[in-house]
Amino acid sequence: MMIHRRIVGLTVGVRRLLALSIALGLAISATWVAQGVLVALIVRRIFDGADWTAIAGFVAAVAGLTLLRAALIFVREVMAKRVAAAVKTRLRSRLFAQLLLLGPGYLEHTETGRVQSALVDGVEALEAYVGYYLPHAVVSVVVPICIVGFIVLLDPLIGAVVLAFALAVPLIPRLWDRVLGEYGQRHWAAYSSLDARFVDSMQGMVTLKALNASERRGDELRGASQALYRATMSQLSISMIRNGLVGFAMSGGVALAVAIGSFQVAAGELGIAALLIILFLSAECFRPLVELDVYWHAGYMGISASTGIFELLDTEPGVRDAATRRTGVAALPGGAIALHNVTFGYSSDARPALADVSLDIREGEIVALVGRSGAGKTTVASLVLRFFDPQEGRLTFGETDFRDIPLDGLRQHIGYVSQDTYLFYGTIEDNLRIGRPEATTGAIRDAARKANIHAFIESLPDGYDTIVGERGATLSGGERQRIAIARALLKDAPILILDEATSNLDGANEAAIREALSVLTRGRTTIVIAHRLSSVVHADRVVVLDNGRVVESGQHGDLVSRGGHYAQLVRAQQEGAA
């Protein structure tokens, strides 16, 4: 019998429904037991030569029990679905909340397909366990105990035999639990691996086609599929041995009980009526165990899948949220954003992305971060958004440490436009509302106009109700970028991070967007991350990063005249443009 304590713990909040499901299972078993006794009495009367009037009442009772059982089975099925649905809904909410808590740092080191397997397939696999196996496990304990007790009253020897075989049925699988657990985890690992590769292939389909790598990727998927096949067959081979032994114990118990009873009838020690009752009750004693064995196959998949689920739930977040009641900080404080001797690396065996960086960004100031690729510019933005916490040093708002500011309060006050704009499957308006769900239609249109995207949206057949496709696949890069800028304009946050916000715009649109951004950044604390240096000429301050360190800081003109790192970057871009 598989009782997984952590999965059982997931039923908190639906225990009443679970208890009702168990009660229905017991009632169904009671109808089978009553039917067995009635059939035994009918057979006994037939042997005694009674006419149909003597058994008509019993036959009618059996028919009534059959109808009652059908109704109870229907209600139990509904209840099983309700229990499973409630557990799955709560679990998915917990998993999604955990993913949000873990943040982008976790997803950078984990395959999307594996997370999807846990969130979707893994949670679905728990339905058979919590909805069917778990309630029936209780039934398969209570019912045999009651039946064996009654058989003992009729004949202690036969009762002892049935009890021994009934105990063997749940105990035999314990011999295979550890082995089955290992094979089950291998099976789920192979399933998750195939899922991850398939999702990765779908997301990179354009790249695979462009590089003529479809066949090679197909070979990899076939290999992963074969690995899943081998893992499945290995698990089934162990499972079939276990099923054979359990089936033998069930059949052997009934056969031996009837054999002993027959000898006792021949010896005059047991009546025919008692033998018939023992025959039918012995079969009913093992019926719940037979049904439990059927549920075991589906339920075991849930136990295998739970490994990935609980690994996700047990993962410690790299960034911990600040509790308002503990820190006393309920809203974002004012003042400068400051990095104090910050060192941060994405992995311990690589060069730090930032090394001993100190930087003050005054309230209302526009600060541009420039440098070569890999200099650490986007890492600064990630730290300000608290996607990560530094290994050394700290960040502050005014006098308040970032770690003491609740994450919701922090991110609510930051607008962000990245170089890799992500649009969700849905309408354009849905995507614009993400940062400000309560925004009016007028506010949405106004933000779109300022981002120079309103006219384009209106030209579409469905306007703002146009479906953009997954990741905004139906739009160009520049159109996606302008929608992201409109989203930031709509959010109207006091702090703004522009990470290559004009990277995908053509020359005609760039001038209009810069004008909109100049309005947007007025009076706001703004961090501009840019490779295109023409977009940072009017920044209050330009900070040059190189190999994770601040090497220069000042206004555009001053830095050019110094002839240092910034001047070299400007010269290189001018020569490249020429």
HELIX and SHEET records of a PDB file:
HELIX    1   1 ARG A    5  GLY A    9  1                                   5    
HELIX    2   2 ARG A   15  PHE A   47  1                                  33    
HELIX    3   3 TRP A   52  LEU A  107  1                                  56    
HELIX    4   4 THR A  112  GLN A  116  1                                   5    
HELIX    5   5 SER A  117  GLY A  122  3                                   6    
HELIX    6   6 VAL A  123  ALA A  128  1                                   6    
HELIX    7   7 TYR A  129  TYR A  133  3                                   5    
HELIX    8   8 LEU A  134  LEU A  154  1                                  21    
HELIX    9   9 PRO A  156  LEU A  171  1                                  16    
HELIX   10  10 ILE A  172  LEU A  175  5                                   4    
HELIX   11  11 ASP A  177  GLN A  203  1                                  27    
HELIX   12  12 MET A  205  ALA A  210  1                                   6    
HELIX   13  13 SER A  214  ALA A  266  1                                  53    
HELIX   14  14 ILE A  272  ASP A  314  1                                  43    
HELIX   15  15 THR A  324  THR A  327  1                                   4    
HELIX   16  16 LYS A  377  VAL A  384  1                                   8    
HELIX   17  17 PHE A  402  ASP A  404  5                                   3    
HELIX   18  18 LEU A  407  GLN A  412  1                                   6    
HELIX   19  19 ILE A  428  ARG A  433  1                                   6    
HELIX   20  20 THR A  441  LYS A  450  1                                  10    
HELIX   21  21 HIS A  454  SER A  459  1                                   6    
HELIX   22  22 GLY A  463  ASP A  465  5                                   3    
HELIX   23  23 GLU A  470  GLY A  472  5                                   3    
HELIX   24  24 GLY A  477  LYS A  491  1                                  15    
HELIX   25  25 GLY A  507  THR A  521  1                                  15    
HELIX   26  26 LEU A  533  VAL A  536  5                                   4    
HELIX   27  27 HIS A  556  ARG A  562  1                                   7    
HELIX   28  28 HIS A  565  ALA A  577  1                                  13    
SHEET    1   A 4 LEU A 354  ILE A 361  0                                        
SHEET    2   A 4 ILE A 337  PHE A 344 -1                                        
SHEET    3   A 4 GLU A 392  PHE A 397 -1                                        
SHEET    4   A 4 THR A 400  ASP A 401 -1                                        
SHEET    1   B 6 ILE A 414  VAL A 417  0                                        
SHEET    2   B 6 ILE A 495  ASP A 499  1                                        
SHEET    3   B 6 THR A 525  ILE A 529  1                                        
SHEET    4   B 6 ILE A 366  VAL A 370  1                                        
SHEET    5   B 6 ARG A 541  ASP A 546  1                                        
SHEET    6   B 6 ARG A 549  GLY A 554 -1                                        
END                                                                             
